[in-house]
């Protein structure tokens, strides 16, 4: 293993990838396209022109 990478970092990264894949699968089953830029943007306030 590369000395610059802490010993547990690879395992941690694998866990994050697995969690991301789980969340993507959940989004797909809920009918949401996880690749869409609009995902999660419904609650973001927009600036008004006033």
Secondary structure as UniProt FT lines:
FT   TURN            3..4
FT   TURN            7..8
FT   HELIX           9..29
FT   TURN            30..31
FT   TURN            34..35
FT   TURN            37..40
FT   TURN            42..43
//
